[in-house]
Amino acid sequence: MQPLDWNAKFDRPDYLYGTAPVAFLSDNAGMIPPAAKTLSVAEGEGRNAVFLAERGCEVTAFDGASNALEKAARLASDRGVTLQLHEADIAAWDWQPETYDLVVAIHWQFTPPALRDQVFAGMKRTLKPGGRLMLSGFSVTQLKFSSGGPRHPDHLYTPELLTNAFADMHILRCAEYEKQLSSGAGHTGRSALVDLIADKLR
C-alpha cells in the first residue's frame, strides 16, 4: 500500500475539508475544557485548531503537509486567532509527557495498526493527569459509504478497539453512529463514525 501524498491532496485553492470545524467538536463544544492547553493531532488545514482557539484554547497543532499548514496559518489570521503550527510526521512527533490539558485527534486514520497504537500511547502520555482526549474517526461500517476516509479495514475504528486502547482512562463517551457530513469536498455524505471522549486518571 502506497503512503498518501498529503501535500498533493491539499494542493488546491480551496480548503479540502472546508473551514468549519468537524461536527464532533461543535456538537461537543461543552466538553472542551476552558482555556485548555491543547494539542491537535494531524490538524490538516486548520479548521479544528482555529475553532478551538476561538473558544479560548492555547493550541499547538502539527501536520505532515506543509501546504496544509500554510492554509491553517492563513485561516487563523483571517479569524484573528493564534496557533502554534509544526510540520511533523505523526510517526516522529515528540509526545512530551504531561504537557496538555486537551488532545484532539480527528480523522487521522491512514496509519497501520502498530503506528496507530504508538500514537494512542503518545496521546495518553502527553496529557496531564486529569487531561481530556477528544477523538473521532470513521468506523469499519464506513466501507459501505463513499464519503471519504480510509478504505482499508485495519485503519478504521470500532468502539471495542477504542475502549480497549483507552481502558486505563475514564471514558465519558464512546459511541458509534451514522451522520450526514458536509466538510468541503473531502468528507461529504452519509458517514459511519466512532467518537471517544476520555479523561486521563489523576
Steps between C-alpha positions, in 0.01 A plus 500: 500500500649833390503780762276793425660818368321750722665801340351387169157455661508850648641659182180682404382861537213418734499313831460128434294444817356851522563760770227406748602267783415132484150441636640289786669808649213743453248243628716439810622856554388487861754223561795720402677603824515880542830662394649156440859461388415291194675274251325436168636186333540487119310827477496548125379840378415643840122492530494318834798679652350838413167402657679396819700824508181702451367328812801618702730199473876543465549280193805316372434307180712287271466342159730341246380715208666840477239645265220400738678686779531807277122491460459453876713808567296700250170386651621588851605845382166556329317398820724707729644212705849363561615143445836336567546297182762230441584295193554144624425145399271335753750216540769746610301735725652554846223412745632704791377352831215669690496814286142555380157545657333384179600283206276508192540232232262508203505268194874418501441137409743435215743313725562127546394347834850500653545873437143569611573330832820704533305821445230396748772446762656836416171684535448351844857579604482865393179570696528646846333299780132584470550612139244419232520313171243577229533257211277433203541289189335272252368161609537178302146554370638795300609249234141493371502879448686721251528814714875481567733336746737204463396196300708249696308334787811487721504881501142536622360505854256297700372597845668187637837602356479843662369386838777239516769747394390757758384266776746669738311830464159612627281464191225762489367413155563228246237485229463364149244667274419617149485867404473714188832683461549821306871576539617652173565266209693258719228365728149538360210260538375230731784381726561243773689644796633412843564761772698469821524754781709390795692651792844394614489376859660724759 
